[in-house]
Amino acid sequence: MTIASAATSGTDGLAVHVPPFQEVSLVSSTTALGIAATVCGVFMGLSPLLQLRTIVERRSSDDISVPFFAVLIVGFVLWLSYGIALGNTALIVSNSIALMSYAITMVAVLQFRKSS
């Protein structure tokens, strides 16, 4: 018995449309990409903590560029603001974590800077 005959057998000869099999996805590809970007952004945002550990162990931040950190912090503030304006969770989460991590590291950089 074919699908067409099975579909019409109980309907007095009227054809019933049977949709083709479709794969059901739990999340869209856009959502999956957003989740992956957020996770990557969080790890990137936490990365200056590795530098912070080195600064504290050596008790010196003389070889760290303050302008570099300052530019990144301004960038995170702008991206966070943009994410808030859009209501985009991926931007908000990753840039909030990055901003806090870089700000904490910047405080340590300034604290362990030796006077010239």
N, C-alpha and C positions, 0 to 999 in steps of 0.2 A: 504494500500500500504506500503510495507516495504522500508527501506532505500535503499536496493540493487536494488529493482525494480524502485524506483524513480530515482536512480542514472543512471540506464541504459535506462530509457524510452526515453530520448532525444538524445541518442548517437548511434543509429542504432545497438543496442545490445551489444555494447562495455561496459565493466564494468569500472566504474569510482571509484577509491579508495576514500572513505570518511574517513578522519582521525578521531579517537575518540576525544571526548571532552577533552580538556586539560585546567586546571586551569591556568589562567594568573596571574602572580605575578608582582607587581609594582617594587619590589626590590628583589634581591636574598637574601637567608638566610645569606650569608657571608657579604653582604652589610649591612643588618639589624644588624648583630652582631657587625660590625665595628662602626656603628652609636651608638649603645648602649654602646659599650666600650669607645667611645670618650666622650659621655655625662657623663658617670660615671667617667672617667679620669679627666674631667674638674672639676666636683664637688670635687673629691679627691684632685686635685691640688689647689683648692680654700680653702680647709679645714684649712690650717695653719692661715688663716685670722681670724678664731675664736680665735686662741691662741694669735694672734697679738692684738686683741681687749682687751683680758684679761691683756696682758703685759702693754698696754698703760693705762688702767684703774688703775692698781695697781702701775704703774710706777716702775716695777721691773721685771727682767727676771732671777732672781737668781736660780729658780728651773727648768730652761730650759736647756737641754743638747745641748751645741754648737756642739760637735762631731756628735751627732745624725743628726742635721740639715745639717752639712757639708757633711756627707756621702750621705744623700738624694739628696743634690744639685749636687754632683758629679754624682750620678746615673741618675738624670734628664738630665744632660748635655750629658751623654753617650747615653741614650735612644733617646734624641732629635737628636743627631748626626746620630744615626742608622736610625731613621725615615726619616731624610733628605736624607741619602744615598739611602734608598729604595724608596723615594718619597711617603711615606705612610702618608697620611693626618691625620689619626687617631692618630698616634704616634707624629706627629709634633704638632698638635693642643693641645692635652692633656699635653704633656711634656713642651711645651712653656709656657702654663699657669701655670703649676706646678712650673717650674723654676722661673718665675717672682714672684709668690706668696711666695715661700719659701725664695727667695733672699730678698724680702722686709721684711719678718718676721725675717730673720737672721740679717738684719741691725738693726731692733728694739731690738732684743735680745742683740746684742752687745752694743747698745746705752744705754739700761736700765740696763746693768750689773753693779752691785755695786762693787767697788774695795774692795778686801779682805785685 
